[in-house]
Amino acid sequence: MTDTPGLSLVDKRPPPPCPEPYNLVGDVLAAAHARPDKIALAIVGPARSERWSFRRLDRVVRGIGAGLLARGLRPGDRLLLRLGNGAAFPLAYLGALAVGIVPVPTAAALTEPEITRISDLISPVLTVASEGVSIPGGVPRIADTDLMALAETPAADLRPARPDDLAYIVTTSGTTGAPRAVGHAHRAFRARRMMWEGWYGLRATDRMLHAGALNWTFTLGTGLLDPWAMGATAIVPAPDTAPEALPLLLKRHDVTIFAAAPGVYRQMLARSDLPPLPKLRHGLAAGEKLAPTIRRDWETATGTPVLEAYGQSECSTFISGAPGATPPAGTTGFVQAGRAVAVLGTGDAPAPKGTPGELAVHKDDPGLALGYIGAMDAWRARFSGPWYRTGDTAIMDAGGAVTLLGRNDDVMNAGGFRVSPLEVEEALCDHAQIREAGAVAIEVKSDTYVIAAFYVSDTEIDPSELAQFAASRLATYKIPRLYRRVQELPKSATGKLQRARLRAEYEYEARHGQT
């Protein structure tokens, strides 16, 4: 397969083969041997700071791995991570991987019913949890404060693995409303090297600040693991750092690359006059669509570009802008070198360039997941021939730039998290007065979207009551911010809820002052 003129098909130079045996932790912490005293992690903020050298990071990770084995865990066991925004998250994650235990990072905001459903999927042997974070019943637990005690165990050697061995599991909301447990191989980290040039422009001398919480997988990969593997310094704001404080941190800590979800850029631009940032080369954005207004305003304020990227839980980012490869205005970016990507038309045939189709990744892409744990039929259903279908509609232009047009399904995006409308609707329908519910993402002002819930009931229900009810069943980022009672929900002739029509009708009424 090659880059085919006239067709939306790109297979750039293949990535270097993954060595065997291979444990991804060896890649992440290679700098511990080359630059042991260099600062690997700096957690910074107005009130507190914390610094970790590569030597200390390596020692604690291997000690935690040995401590988990000493507690009776075995290679292949699943370790559920229910951790707050602190260093314990990456330490536990890498410590498990070092000795062959499979970590399962999850968002701390998930409620007990939500995390119980995930626990039922993955069957964890142990949960590592922070105080106040919901945990599933029936699974043994240790506190995050006990991790450092585990680290005192004599350091373990890295357990050799095959590139295709299961390394870690991430969770995502599928189109069915049920969570999916996405299994990734060790080779998936090797595939991230394509992002170093194809998105970051990463160097060993860089100081990257990621504005996301430490317990977010976007922060974990882009903000921590990738800089460490390059030998660069990762900087993370201390918990509860306000967006308006970020510009000063960028300046004070000589940050060269800044990474954040688009919403953080919006908040920084709205709340703060940005100081001169002479060391900053560019920003990175992912998690949701970057609005053109945010890109323009950031570039005007700082003189540096924002490089957008697209990926999924099933595959690391594979389309992006990059230093020296600015995509045309309105497009998302280019396929990264080493990625095998197509925009499919009929069946599994690539569509002509300039023609909309479904974005797809070839089954041999090293960053593609192993599958859905416990739901391999659903995983196989995502394929058309050799292509994994992402569910996103896109166009590839004559120059190879890709423009995302939207999802084929109705999955919403809330602050960088994908949220299934079925999950929200199911939770609301547990309310005694609600007969039916529909959830959609609504644009409430330019480039700002919220989850809106439409429900059918005999009488109006107080929105604060509904918000409180939803909070007992859904993570904070899944809770609707807008509630509206309707006489009926729009449906197709076959009875399927028409969410696009629900959204369009609301937006029409909003424009004409009828809401």
Secondary structure by P-SEA (a helix, b strand, c coil): cccccccccccccccccccccccaaaaaaccccccccccccccccccbbbbbcaaaaaaaaaaaaaaaaaacccccbbbbbbccccaaaaaaaaaaaaacbbbbbbbccccaaaaaaaaaacccccccccccccccccbbbbcccccccccccccccbbbbccccccbbbbbbcccccccccccccccccccccccccccccccccbbbbccccccccccccccaaaaaacbbbbbccccccccaaaaaaaaacccbbbbcaaaaaaaaacccccccccccbbbbccccccaaaaaaaaaaccbbbbbbbbcccccccccccccccccccccccccccccccccccccccccccbbbbbbbccccccccccccccaaaaaaacccccccccccccccccbbbbbccccccccccccbbbbaaaaaaaaacccccccbbbbbbcccccbbbbbbbbbccccccaaaaaaaaaacccccccccbbbbbccccccccccccaaaaaaaaaaaaaaccc
